[in-house]
């Protein structure tokens, strides 16, 4: 599944809403630009007037000096108004960009997790990076330029008609010539921009996946395949960009002809009409200067129309994120206490008609630790996501205290059930800020309690010395233990901060979950990146901390199953065995075979 694209109607409505929200700022920019344009068109008029007076012999030295002073004042007014208009337009552009960026982040954060997983990394990364960058250029510079161009063209055309109605119509040749060019160009390039945006999203996703799983790629010898995949995407991007560049070259050739035509026509008409007395040399000079002034804005207008089409494509992708429908609708509240989680006849299909879970039924008793084991592809992680309320079942139900998980508000769901996987992330900030994502009001003492609960001793060793790896320093000399602990807790991690290894990242994630304190915890190989002895020690510490809580442990190390209250064995999307470790070993079935094989290893 790909994230949707907003319709043309939705994009237009979004742009209209932005114009309405920032109408005051837009009005002030247009007003300043209008003054600048009026000052700009005054200069050709002054020049034409001076030429006519000089030709008629009616221009005194003092009068010419006055005109020069007036011209200098006009230039100063134009420069000041243009500067203020540009400044206010840039400020307005930054505010609009911040508004759109905040809206996108809000939409992304509220996307259903099932949608994020099915859409893939590339599409979402592409919309939040390249599409935002395209839009950023248009908003930060394009808004100011478009307002300036529009005002300049309108004022120049009006001034030209006032100066010489006979010649002014010639100025329309440029814009009228560009219009059919754009009508030919846009329908052929907008689809190319959309295809290019999709290809860039695919490239972002492929690069991100390759870098994130570099060790796996090297271990399995997949480097050649990944490079070949990137080559295919890059060649497709090159083909699309070459096509767009080719079309743009033809457009620019047409624009050169369209914008030079008015000057040629004015010179020819002037040569014909001036000798007959129908026009003065000053009038021809004035209109010629206006034609020259118009040439630049017409060029810029076509450039910004092209950029606008790219921005339109990006807006459709950005607004499309907000159009994703929720995969559930909250309609109930969770019961008090720590009720049991019950799955009844649960089926799930990532693709219609291809179930990966088949009528799974399971009851997790309050305070029980249940291990789920089985071969890769058996459906363990999918079942874990069902039990955590991440995915709504295709059929059947998962309930907590009789209330379906998908009927709970998201905030309540995470208080009831929390999922920790092997894929963790460190947010740029301090150790404390990473932990307080679970509970913003937690005190430092509570943070240290959960860190100690999962055996995170290395935080005290950070010492606040700016070392780039944990444990590189035992703390600054002369500091008390309390001061050293505080420095460690508020040490910067992620980004340019201290680099944590994968095992330490998992420890922080587990500490965060302990701080959240849900009544049911789903651990999907949450200690897989730690060495076996450290992982088992951590799991035993967790079992003491989480006493009375329900834990579902999706295990790849069978000592987790050995320590659990019950074990569920999954094969081909079904639970084929369920019981205690001793019962299943004694039964001599699938679990007994797995246990015997693991013991030999």
Residue pairs with C-beta under 8 A, 6 or more apart in sequence:
1 115
1 118
1 119
2 119
2 120
2 123
3 115
3 119
3 123
3 124
3 127
3 317
3 320
3 321
3 324
4 320
4 323
4 324
5 194
5 316
5 317
5 320
6 14
6 315
6 316
6 317
6 318
6 319
6 320
6 322
6 323
7 316
8 316
10 316
10 319
10 323
11 312
11 315
11 316
11 319
14 315
14 319
15 315
18 96
18 99
18 100
19 26
21 99
22 92
22 95
22 96
25 88
25 91
25 92
25 95
26 92
26 147
28 88
29 85
29 88
29 89
29 92
29 144
29 147
30 147
30 151
32 81
32 82
32 84
32 85
32 88
33 81
33 82
33 85
33 147
33 148
33 151
33 152
34 151
34 155
35 77
35 81
36 77
36 78
36 81
36 82
36 85
36 148
36 151
37 151
37 152
37 154
37 155
37 156
38 155
39 74
39 75
39 77
39 78
39 81
40 78
40 152
40 155
40 156
40 293
41 155
41 156
41 159
41 290
41 293
42 74
43 71
43 74
43 75
43 289
44 159
44 163
44 285
44 286
44 289
44 290
44 293
45 159
45 163
45 286
46 67
46 70
46 71
46 74
47 282
47 285
47 286
47 289
48 163
48 280
48 282
48 283
48 285
48 286
48 289
49 67
49 282
50 59
50 64
50 67
50 282
51 280
51 281
51 282
51 285
52 280
52 281
52 282
52 283
53 59
53 63
54 64
55 280
55 281
55 282
82 148
85 144
85 147
85 148
86 144
86 148
89 143
89 144
89 147
89 148
90 140
90 141
90 144
92 143
93 139
93 140
93 141
93 142
93 143
93 144
94 140
96 139
96 143
97 135
97 136
97 139
97 140
100 135
100 139
100 318
101 132
103 322
104 127
104 128
104 132
104 318
104 321
105 128
107 321
107 322
107 324
108 124
108 128
108 321
111 124
111 321
111 324
112 324
112 326
112 327
112 328
113 390
113 391
114 327
114 390
114 391
114 392
115 324
115 327
116 124
118 350
120 205
121 204
121 205
121 208
121 209
122 201
122 202
122 203
122 204
122 205
122 206
122 208
122 209
123 201
123 205
124 321
125 201
125 204
125 205
125 208
126 197
126 198
126 200
126 201
126 202
126 204
126 205
126 317
127 201
127 317
127 318
127 320
127 321
129 204
130 197
130 200
130 201
130 204
130 314
131 197
131 313
131 314
131 317
131 318
132 314
132 318
134 310
134 311
134 313
134 314
135 311
135 314
135 315
135 318
137 307
138 307
138 308
138 310
138 311
139 311
142 304
142 307
142 308
142 311
145 300
145 304
146 301
146 304
146 308
148 297
149 297
149 300
149 301
149 304
152 293
152 297
153 175
153 294
153 297
153 298
153 301
156 171
156 290
156 293
156 294
156 297
157 168
157 171
157 172
157 294
159 290
160 167
160 168
160 171
160 286
160 287
160 290
161 168
163 283
163 286
163 287
163 290
164 279
164 283
164 284
164 286
164 287
166 273
166 278
166 279
167 266
167 269
167 270
167 279
167 283
167 284
167 287
168 287
168 290
170 262
170 265
170 266
170 269
170 287
170 291
171 262
171 287
171 290
171 291
171 294
173 258
173 261
173 262
173 265
174 258
174 259
174 261
174 262
174 291
174 294
174 295
174 298
175 294
175 298
177 254
177 257
177 258
177 259
177 261
178 254
178 255
178 258
178 259
178 298
178 301
178 302
181 251
181 254
181 255
181 258
181 302
182 251
182 302
182 305
185 247
185 250
185 251
185 306
186 305
186 309
188 247
189 244
189 247
189 248
189 306
189 309
190 309
190 312
190 313
192 240
192 243
192 244
192 247
193 244
193 309
193 310
193 313
194 313
195 240
196 237
196 240
196 241
196 244
197 313
197 314
197 317
199 233
199 236
199 237
199 240
200 237
202 233
203 230
203 233
203 234
203 237
206 226
206 229
206 230
206 233
207 230
210 217
210 226
210 230
216 222
217 223
217 226
248 306
251 302
251 306
252 302
255 298
255 299
255 302
258 298
259 294
259 295
259 298
259 299
260 295
262 291
262 294
262 295
263 288
263 291
263 292
263 295
266 284
266 287
266 288
266 291
267 284
267 288
269 279
269 284
270 279
270 281
270 284
270 288
273 279
273 284
274 280
274 281
274 284
327 391
327 392
327 406
328 392
328 406
328 407
329 407
330 407
330 408
330 409
330 410
330 412
331 407
332 403
332 404
332 407
332 408
333 403
333 408
333 409
333 412
334 400
334 401
334 403
334 408
334 412
334 413
334 415
334 416
335 400
335 401
335 402
335 403
337 401
337 519
338 366
338 367
338 519
338 520
338 548
338 549
338 550
339 366
339 400
339 401
339 402
339 519
340 363
340 364
340 365
340 366
340 400
340 401
340 550
341 363
341 364
341 387
341 398
341 399
341 400
341 405
341 417
341 520
341 550
342 362
342 363
342 364
342 398
342 399
342 400
343 360
343 361
343 362
343 363
343 383
343 386
343 387
343 396
343 397
343 398
344 361
344 396
344 397
344 398
344 399
345 359
345 360
345 361
345 395
345 396
345 397
346 357
346 359
346 360
346 361
346 383
346 386
346 393
346 395
346 396
346 397
346 398
347 355
347 357
347 358
347 359
347 360
347 393
347 394
347 395
347 396
348 355
348 356
348 357
348 382
348 386
348 391
348 393
348 394
349 355
349 356
349 394
350 356
355 394
355 573
356 379
356 382
356 573
357 379
357 382
357 383
357 386
357 393
357 573
357 574
358 572
358 573
358 574
359 396
359 574
360 379
360 383
360 386
360 396
360 573
360 574
360 575
361 575
362 370
362 383
362 387
362 568
362 575
362 578
364 370
364 387
364 520
364 550
364 552
365 550
365 565
366 519
366 550
367 547
367 548
367 549
367 550
368 550
368 551
368 565
368 566
369 543
369 550
369 551
369 553
369 563
369 564
369 565
369 566
370 550
370 551
370 552
370 553
370 564
370 565
370 566
370 567
370 568
371 553
371 554
371 555
371 560
371 561
371 563
371 564
371 566
371 567
371 568
372 380
372 383
372 384
372 552
372 553
372 554
372 555
372 567
372 568
372 570
373 380
373 555
373 558
373 561
373 567
373 568
373 569
373 570
373 591
373 594
374 380
374 569
374 570
374 571
375 571
378 570
378 571
378 572
378 573
379 570
379 572
379 573
379 574
380 524
380 554
380 570
381 421
381 524
381 554
382 391
382 573
383 570
384 419
384 522
384 524
384 552
384 554
385 391
385 419
386 393
386 398
387 398
387 417
387 520
387 522
387 552
388 405
388 417
388 418
388 419
388 522
389 398
389 405
389 406
389 408
389 413
389 416
389 417
390 419
392 406
397 404
398 404
398 405
398 406
399 405
400 408
400 416
400 417
400 520
405 413
405 416
405 417
408 416
414 516
414 518
415 516
415 518
416 518
416 519
416 520
417 518
417 519
417 520
417 521
417 522
418 513
418 516
418 518
418 520
418 521
418 522
419 522
419 524
420 509
420 510
420 513
420 521
420 522
420 523
420 524
420 526
421 524
421 525
421 526
422 506
422 524
422 525
422 526
422 528
422 529
424 502
424 505
424 506
424 508
424 509
425 505
426 434
426 493
426 494
426 500
426 505
426 508
427 433
427 434
427 437
427 494
428 492
428 493
428 494
428 495
428 497
429 492
429 493
429 494
430 489
430 490
430 491
430 492
430 493
431 447
431 459
431 462
431 488
431 489
431 490
431 491
431 493
431 508
432 444
432 447
432 489
432 490
434 493
434 494
434 508
434 512
435 442
435 447
435 450
435 451
435 508
435 511
435 512
435 515
436 442
436 447
436 515
437 512
438 512
438 513
438 515
438 516
439 446
439 515
439 516
442 515
444 486
444 489
446 515
447 489
447 515
448 485
448 489
450 511
450 512
450 514
450 515
451 459
451 511
453 511
453 514
453 541
453 542
453 545
454 507
454 510
454 511
454 514
454 538
454 541
454 542
454 545
455 507
455 534
455 537
455 538
455 541
456 504
456 507
456 508
456 511
458 470
458 471
458 504
459 470
459 488
459 489
459 491
460 475
460 484
460 485
460 488
461 470
461 471
461 473
461 474
461 475
461 488
462 470
462 471
462 473
462 475
462 487
462 488
462 491
462 498
463 473
463 474
463 475
463 476
463 484
463 487
463 488
464 475
464 476
464 484
464 487
464 488
464 490
464 491
465 472
465 473
465 475
465 476
467 473
467 498
468 498
468 499
469 498
469 499
470 498
470 500
470 501
470 504
475 484
475 487
475 488
476 484
476 487
479 487
491 497
491 498
492 498
493 499
493 500
494 500
500 508
502 529
503 529
503 530
503 531
503 534
505 529
506 526
506 527
506 528
506 529
506 530
507 530
507 538
509 526
510 526
510 527
510 538
510 542
513 521
514 542
514 545
514 546
518 549
519 549
519 550
520 549
520 550
520 551
520 552
521 546
521 549
521 550
521 551
521 552
522 551
522 552
522 554
523 551
523 552
523 553
523 554
524 554
525 554
525 555
525 556
527 534
527 535
527 538
527 539
528 535
528 556
528 557
530 538
532 557
532 559
535 557
536 557
536 559
536 560
539 553
539 560
539 563
540 563
542 551
543 551
543 563
553 560
553 561
553 564
555 561
555 564
558 594
558 595
558 598
561 567
561 581
561 591
561 595
562 581
564 581
565 580
566 578
566 579
566 580
567 577
567 578
567 579
567 580
567 581
567 584
567 591
568 575
568 577
568 578
569 575
569 576
569 577
569 578
569 584
569 589
569 590
569 591
569 594
570 576
571 590
576 589
576 590
577 584
577 587
577 589
577 590
577 591
579 587
581 595
584 591
584 592
584 595
585 591
585 592
585 595
586 592
